[in-house]
Amino acid sequence: MKIQPVQSPQFGLVRQTQIRYTAPYTKVITDTVKLANGKKAIFASTYSGNTLESKLTYLKDAAGQWVKSKLRYYKGGKVVKTLNSEKEV
């Protein structure tokens, strides 16, 4: 009996993770999730050393146009400020 591998896009989702170092102590982790309907959700976390500084979440439609986003700033592990923005229809 031959076992077939599981296909990558499970349940209509494809996930990619990217880690970038922008300065000696700054790290940005970006997770991109492609949905079955063509939309993209992007989650970016910025760390200074091992301390979380900010998280950016935004959504793009199937055409790659920005739809909405949320930016949260952290200090001492708690949310200090939240900025929301949304595309007007």
N, C-alpha and C positions, 0 to 999 in steps of 0.2 A: 504494500500500500504506500503510495507516494503522498506526502503531506504538502499542500500548497501554502505558500507564504501569504500572510494577510496583506492586502493592498494598502498603500499609504493613506489615501483619502478615506478615513473611516468616518462614517456618519456625515459625510459632506464637509468635513473640516480638514484643512491642511495647516500645520503649524511649523513655523521656522523661528529659531532663536539665534540672535547675533549679539556678541559681546565686543564692545569697542573700548579702548583706553584712550581718552582724549587729553589727559595730562598725567603726570606721574602718579597722582593719587585719585584720579577721577575715572570711574568706570560707568559705562552706559550699557544696560542690558535691554535689548529690543526683542519683543515677541510679536510676530505677525501671524494672524490667524485669517486664512482665506475661507469664507463661507461658501456654501453650495450655490447661493443665489448671486454670487459674483462680488459681494461686498467684502471689505477688508476691515478688520479691527486690529489696531496697533497699540501695544502696551510698552512704554519705555520707562525704565527706572534708572535714575542717576544716583550713584553712590560716590561719596568722598571718603576714601579709605574704606571702612566697613560700615559707614553711617549713611542711611538713606536720606537723600536731600529732596528729591522730587519724583513724582510719578505723572506721566502724561498718557492719557488714553484718548484715542481718536478713531473715528469711523469714516471710511471712504465708501462711496457707492460703486456700482459695477463699472462706471466710466472712469473711476479714479479720482473723482471730485470729492473734496472735503465735505462732510455732512455735519458732524459735531465733535466737540472735544471737551476734555476735563483735565485740568492741571492742578495737582495738589502739592503743596510745599510742606515739608516735615522738619521738625526740630525736636530733638529729644524723643523721637519715636511717636510723636503726636502731630496731627494735622494742624498747621499754623494758618494756612490760607488755601482757599479753593477758588479756582477760576473756571467758570463754565461758559461755553460759547456754542451757538447753534446757528445753522444756516437758515436764513429767512426764506420762506416759500413764496 
